[in-house]
């Protein structure tokens, strides 16, 4: 059974179709591994009955020669995705035991392709966090450890459950969401591959909203090929999502292994931030050299408004969050705390239901949208956002095919290490990733080495709108050059 856990998506798919083992056997192996790894707190709800039932259905389809692209393959689903008949809470107390009567577009599409759901994965409350320490279900523990230390590390956020589950071999792949780096940063912290698609490539319908103009669904997987396979099933047009883009979905897997000879890769000088660790700088330089050796041309580029991205993001995102989260009032669904009148019930419910970080962002958002401050903060942040997008457009218009940057400013940090830090220090984890969301571009985080403490480090590639294929081909070059990384099993 342990051997089954080490297979990639592509390998498991091939062997399932050859009937070397059954989908039920594969999913039983994962369910057993999940039980043994509960100390990681990656899952907030396990669904073994659903998994085995769907696996049996997959075996029947395989026997008939009717297998879908993801047939019988076991996946974890981030708890932001609505799953019909299965509790969905966004890892917040305010949603209580909310059980949606409908399925998100993305998970419905994946199920139609044969995917099996193992359970719901932990995340920062309403996706607001960079360490998965704000979840109402508690922190997710990274399966990696520093050399010579047993100290628990964070798995990144907000998709920490997704990244930890994939790294720990308790999910073959996972759905995730990215608002300012919440796929790429946790992937970087756990040695997995995370893809943030172009805004509009994957439908947001049925995914609990954080910041609607920034949120995007995407996969976390063990390697670039697996991420490409998942991405093809997640992407597609949905008329129920007004921001969904109606254009063909390419065969992303076919891009893996494609030559990068003749491509131009930009290295933005503004990403060399003050205090960048030497090992991050070296990682970045080594990545550029590997791409150059594969035939790509490396050029320095300028994205002059990068320095304004983080403060602008932390105005736009909370503003949208304060609006989106206004619906959670204890009236129609979720938790309710009684009061003497309706107003007091609202106040009590929201005070008890939302955690500290969510309350902080709602208050920031309400402030920047308030009379007298709307123009000074929100409107100005939106103007900066336009300039950030224009920077990328200029670089791509000059012939650059993709942009190479670090994925994070450091390796994973310890659980509780940032407890006494200011919120701004925590927000700096997103310094390399938020520009991608502000501009609506695709990005991928690929493992590219280990830190001096033996922890995963990753590089990020940023692409043109709807050109995820170039990211998969260049990401595969990085992966082939540096190898794949897995934690030593201790749990």
Buried (B, 14 or more C-beta within 10 A) or exposed (E): EEEBBEBBBBBBBEBBEEEEBBBBBBBBBBBBBBEEBEEBBBBBBBBBEBBBBBBBBBBEBBEEEEBBBBBBBBBBBBBBBBBBEBBBBBBBBBBBEBBBEEBBBBBBBBBEBBBBBBBBBBBBBBBBBBBBBBBBBEBBBBBBBBEEEEEBBBBBBBBBBBBBBBBBBBBBBBBBBBBBBBBBBBBBBBBBBBBBBBBBBBBBBBBBBBBBBBBBBBBBBBBBBBBBBBBBBBBBBBEEBEBBBEEEBBEBBEBBEBEBEEBBBBBBEBBEBEEBBEBBEEBBEBBBEBBEEBEBBBBEBEBBBBEBBBBBBBBBBBBBBBBBBEEBBBEEBBBBBEBEEEEEBBBBBBEEBBBEBBBBBBEBBBBBBEEEEBEEBBEBBBEBBEBBBBBBBBBBEEEBBBBBBBBBBBBBBBBEBBEEEEBEEBBBBBBBBBBBBBBBBBBBBBBBBBBEBBBBBBBBBBBBBBBBBBBBBBBBBBBBBBEBBBBEEEB
